């Protein structure tokens, strides 16, 4: 899920930037620190916006820089367990597929695709069900549920796992086919 988070922090302005406008330097320093950062509280930080920095700062002993309080917004992507997401398959391998959801690729393991024996066609880059004849390849759009999320220590990367093995999940074309074939609950086909 995408969200906007307001953060308060102290920004360090190095001495070589003292002649530059403080708002521009503060925005630059905050972007260097936060953009493309991954954290278990914030999620994946995508963008820094609305930086407000105090003009008066403090000088700490042994450091020639000034330190200014600042408030700013972060656009983040925070994947939550059991969240339903849609994404495009960007890579297919013999062990599954990688699905682009937000700024990160989630792993769709072969065991989580469908209730069918899956074969991998390396030449065409496709995973196919033996009985169902349904296939997944690069560029297909799927709807899945997040089943695993881990945030690393140190601020980069992360792992997300998704499944398609639940009702109303899968390749979007499969969902449309299933909705056409199966009558809604409580509905009966009437033949005249």
Secondary structure as a PSIPRED ss2 file (coil, helix, strand):
# PSIPRED VFORMAT (PSIPRED V4.0)

   1 X C   1.000  0.000  0.000
   2 X E   0.000  0.000  1.000
   3 X E   0.000  0.000  1.000
   4 X E   0.000  0.000  1.000
   5 X E   0.000  0.000  1.000
   6 X E   0.000  0.000  1.000
   7 X E   0.000  0.000  1.000
   8 X E   0.000  0.000  1.000
   9 X E   0.000  0.000  1.000
  10 X E   0.000  0.000  1.000
  11 X E   0.000  0.000  1.000
  12 X E   0.000  0.000  1.000
  13 X E   0.000  0.000  1.000
  14 X C   1.000  0.000  0.000
  15 X H   0.000  1.000  0.000
  16 X H   0.000  1.000  0.000
  17 X H   0.000  1.000  0.000
  18 X C   1.000  0.000  0.000
  19 X C   1.000  0.000  0.000
  20 X C   1.000  0.000  0.000
  21 X C   1.000  0.000  0.000
  22 X H   0.000  1.000  0.000
  23 X H   0.000  1.000  0.000
  24 X H   0.000  1.000  0.000
  25 X H   0.000  1.000  0.000
  26 X H   0.000  1.000  0.000
  27 X H   0.000  1.000  0.000
  28 X H   0.000  1.000  0.000
  29 X H   0.000  1.000  0.000
  30 X H   0.000  1.000  0.000
  31 X H   0.000  1.000  0.000
  32 X H   0.000  1.000  0.000
  33 X H   0.000  1.000  0.000
  34 X H   0.000  1.000  0.000
  35 X C   1.000  0.000  0.000
  36 X C   1.000  0.000  0.000
  37 X C   1.000  0.000  0.000
  38 X E   0.000  0.000  1.000
  39 X E   0.000  0.000  1.000
  40 X C   1.000  0.000  0.000
  41 X C   1.000  0.000  0.000
  42 X C   1.000  0.000  0.000
  43 X E   0.000  0.000  1.000
  44 X E   0.000  0.000  1.000
  45 X E   0.000  0.000  1.000
  46 X E   0.000  0.000  1.000
  47 X E   0.000  0.000  1.000
  48 X E   0.000  0.000  1.000
  49 X E   0.000  0.000  1.000
  50 X E   0.000  0.000  1.000
  51 X E   0.000  0.000  1.000
  52 X E   0.000  0.000  1.000
  53 X E   0.000  0.000  1.000
  54 X C   1.000  0.000  0.000
  55 X C   1.000  0.000  0.000
  56 X C   1.000  0.000  0.000
  57 X C   1.000  0.000  0.000
  58 X E   0.000  0.000  1.000
  59 X E   0.000  0.000  1.000
  60 X C   1.000  0.000  0.000
  61 X C   1.000  0.000  0.000
  62 X C   1.000  0.000  0.000
  63 X C   1.000  0.000  0.000
  64 X C   1.000  0.000  0.000
  65 X C   1.000  0.000  0.000
  66 X E   0.000  0.000  1.000
  67 X E   0.000  0.000  1.000
  68 X E   0.000  0.000  1.000
  69 X E   0.000  0.000  1.000
  70 X E   0.000  0.000  1.000
  71 X E   0.000  0.000  1.000
  72 X E   0.000  0.000  1.000
  73 X E   0.000  0.000  1.000
  74 X E   0.000  0.000  1.000
  75 X E   0.000  0.000  1.000
  76 X E   0.000  0.000  1.000
  77 X E   0.000  0.000  1.000
  78 X C   1.000  0.000  0.000
  79 X C   1.000  0.000  0.000
  80 X C   1.000  0.000  0.000
  81 X C   1.000  0.000  0.000
  82 X C   1.000  0.000  0.000
  83 X C   1.000  0.000  0.000
  84 X E   0.000  0.000  1.000
  85 X E   0.000  0.000  1.000
  86 X E   0.000  0.000  1.000
  87 X E   0.000  0.000  1.000
  88 X E   0.000  0.000  1.000
  89 X E   0.000  0.000  1.000
  90 X E   0.000  0.000  1.000
  91 X E   0.000  0.000  1.000
  92 X E   0.000  0.000  1.000
  93 X E   0.000  0.000  1.000
  94 X C   1.000  0.000  0.000
  95 X C   1.000  0.000  0.000
  96 X E   0.000  0.000  1.000
  97 X E   0.000  0.000  1.000
  98 X E   0.000  0.000  1.000
  99 X E   0.000  0.000  1.000
 100 X E   0.000  0.000  1.000
 101 X E   0.000  0.000  1.000
 102 X C   1.000  0.000  0.000
 103 X C   1.000  0.000  0.000
 104 X E   0.000  0.000  1.000
 105 X E   0.000  0.000  1.000
 106 X E   0.000  0.000  1.000
 107 X E   0.000  0.000  1.000
 108 X E   0.000  0.000  1.000
 109 X E   0.000  0.000  1.000
 110 X H   0.000  1.000  0.000
 111 X H   0.000  1.000  0.000
 112 X H   0.000  1.000  0.000
 113 X C   1.000  0.000  0.000
 114 X C   1.000  0.000  0.000
 115 X C   1.000  0.000  0.000
 116 X C   1.000  0.000  0.000
 117 X C   1.000  0.000  0.000
 118 X E   0.000  0.000  1.000
 119 X E   0.000  0.000  1.000
 120 X E   0.000  0.000  1.000
 121 X E   0.000  0.000  1.000
 122 X C   1.000  0.000  0.000
 123 X C   1.000  0.000  0.000
 124 X C   1.000  0.000  0.000
 125 X C   1.000  0.000  0.000
 126 X E   0.000  0.000  1.000
 127 X E   0.000  0.000  1.000
 128 X E   0.000  0.000  1.000
 129 X E   0.000  0.000  1.000
 130 X C   1.000  0.000  0.000
 131 X C   1.000  0.000  0.000
 132 X C   1.000  0.000  0.000
 133 X C   1.000  0.000  0.000
 134 X C   1.000  0.000  0.000
 135 X E   0.000  0.000  1.000
 136 X E   0.000  0.000  1.000
 137 X E   0.000  0.000  1.000
 138 X C   1.000  0.000  0.000
 139 X C   1.000  0.000  0.000
 140 X C   1.000  0.000  0.000
 141 X E   0.000  0.000  1.000
 142 X E   0.000  0.000  1.000
 143 X E   0.000  0.000  1.000
 144 X E   0.000  0.000  1.000
 145 X E   0.000  0.000  1.000
 146 X E   0.000  0.000  1.000
 147 X E   0.000  0.000  1.000
 148 X E   0.000  0.000  1.000
 149 X E   0.000  0.000  1.000
 150 X E   0.000  0.000  1.000
 151 X C   1.000  0.000  0.000
 152 X C   1.000  0.000  0.000
 153 X C   1.000  0.000  0.000
 154 X C   1.000  0.000  0.000
 155 X C   1.000  0.000  0.000
 156 X C   1.000  0.000  0.000
 157 X C   1.000  0.000  0.000
 158 X C   1.000  0.000  0.000
 159 X E   0.000  0.000  1.000
 160 X E   0.000  0.000  1.000
 161 X E   0.000  0.000  1.000
 162 X E   0.000  0.000  1.000
 163 X E   0.000  0.000  1.000
 164 X C   1.000  0.000  0.000
 165 X C   1.000  0.000  0.000
 166 X C   1.000  0.000  0.000
 167 X C   1.000  0.000  0.000
 168 X C   1.000  0.000  0.000
 169 X C   1.000  0.000  0.000
 170 X E   0.000  0.000  1.000
 171 X E   0.000  0.000  1.000
 172 X H   0.000  1.000  0.000
 173 X H   0.000  1.000  0.000
 174 X H   0.000  1.000  0.000
 175 X H   0.000  1.000  0.000
 176 X H   0.000  1.000  0.000
 177 X H   0.000  1.000  0.000
 178 X H   0.000  1.000  0.000
 179 X H   0.000  1.000  0.000
 180 X H   0.000  1.000  0.000
 181 X H   0.000  1.000  0.000
 182 X C   1.000  0.000  0.000
 183 X C   1.000  0.000  0.000
 184 X C   1.000  0.000  0.000
 185 X C   1.000  0.000  0.000
 186 X C   1.000  0.000  0.000
 187 X C   1.000  0.000  0.000
 188 X C   1.000  0.000  0.000
 189 X C   1.000  0.000  0.000
 190 X C   1.000  0.000  0.000
 191 X C   1.000  0.000  0.000
 192 X C   1.000  0.000  0.000
